[in-house]
Amino acid sequence: MSDTSPAPPKFDSPERKRLSPSAENPETGRRDPSSLTPHQRALRTAMVDAFNAKKARRFLERHVNHINTNRDLAEGIKFLFDEHGRPPPNAPLEDIIDERRRIDYQIMWFEGVLMELRNRLVRVREVEDYALEMLSRAAPED
C-alpha cells in the first residue's frame, strides 16, 4: 500500500501559484490589489472592512466612556446649580458638605472592597502555588 502520488509543491516552486503578497505598484511603492483574483480581492476587502470596523468601535467606545464619565460627574454636581446652569447666589454649604461626606464614604467603601479582594487574591495564589508544588512532586519523573 504505497502512495505513488507526487509530493505537494513547495511554497516557492514555480508550479504552485502564490496567494500573497500581491505585487507592488512601482509608482506608489504600495501593494497593488488589482493583480489579485476576485476571491482574494473579496477577502482583502473583508479584512480591511473588519479592521476599520474594529478601529471605529474602539474609537466610539473610548468617546462614549468619556461622555458617560462627564455626564455622571455633571449629575453629581447638578444640585449646586439652578435650572439655567448658574450657581445660586447663596449655595447651601450643608448640601455641599453632605455631598462631600457621601463621596468620602463611597471611596472608603470601595477601598475596603478592594482590600478584601486583594486579600482573597493572595489566599487563592497561595493555594494555587501549593497545589502546583504538590502536582510537581506527585508527577512521575521521566
N, C-alpha and C positions, 0 to 999 in steps of 0.2 A: 504494500500500500504506500508507495512513494508518490509524492506530489511532484508532477513534472511541470507545473505552471511556472512561468518566469517570475523572477523576483520583482517586487514592485519597484518602479523607477525611483531613483534618488531625487532629493529636492532640487538639486542643481543640474540634473540631467536634461539634455535638450528635448527628450520625448515627453517630458512632463511639463504641462502648462502652469506657469506661476499664477498664484491667486493674488498676490500683493507683493510688494508695494507697487503702486501704479507708477508709470513713467513720470519724470519731471518735465515741466514746461520750461524750455530753455529761456524764454523771455522773462518769466517771473521767478523761476527757481523754485516754485511750489509744485506740489503733486498735481498732475493733470488727470482729473476723473473722467475726462471724455474717452480715454482709452480703455476704460473698464467695460465689462459686459453689462447688459441691463440688470442682471441679477446682482452683480457686485455693486452697481450704482444704487440699486434699491437698498441693499444692506448698508452702504455708506450713508445714504440719506437717512435711514432709520437710526443709525448710530449718532449722527450729527443732531438729529431731532431729539433723541433721548438725552444727549449731553446738554443741549440747550434747555430742555425742559427741566432737568435737574438743577442747572445753574439758575434758572428763573425761580424755581421753587425755593432754593436756598436763599436767594435774594429776598423773596417775598416773606419767607419765614422770619428772617432777621428783622425786616422792617415792621412786620405785624407784631413781633415780640416787642420791638421798640415802642410802637404805638400803644400797645396794651399796657406796657410799663408806665408810659407817660399818662395814659388815661387813669390808671389806678392811682398814681400819685396825685393827679388833679382831683379825683374823687375824694382822696384822703384829706385834702386841704380845702375842699369846696366850702365847708362850713365857715371858713374865715372870710368869705366874700359874699356880697349881696347878689341879687338876681341879674345885675348888669355887669358883674365881674369886678366890681370895685370893692376895696376893703371898707368896712363900715368905719365911721369916724371914731367910734368907741368900741373897739374889738373886745369882747368879753375875755378877760385874762383867765377866768376859770375854765372856759371851754378849751383854750389853748393848753393849759396845764393838764387838763383831763386827757386830751388827745396825746400829749407827750407821755403821760403815765401809761396810757393804753399801749402805745407803741413800745415803750420800755419793757412792759410786761410781756408783750409778744416776742420781743427779742430775747428776753430771758427764757421764755418757754422754748423757743427754737434752739437756743444754746443748750438747754437741758436735754432736749430730744437728741441733739447732735452728740452730746457726751455719752448718752445711753447707747446710741447706735455705734459709736466708736468702741465702747467697752464690749458690746456684743461682737463686733468685728474682731477684736483682739482675741476673745474667747474662741470664736469659730476658727481663727487662724491657728491657735494653739492646738485645738482638736484636730484640725487638718494636718498640721505638722506631725503630731503624734501618730495619726493614722498612717501617714506616708512612711514614717520611720518604721512602724510595725510591719507594713507591707514589704518594705525593703529587706527587713530581717527575715520575714517568712518566705520570701521568694527563693526558689531553688537556684543555686549558683550553677551556671553553665560553664 
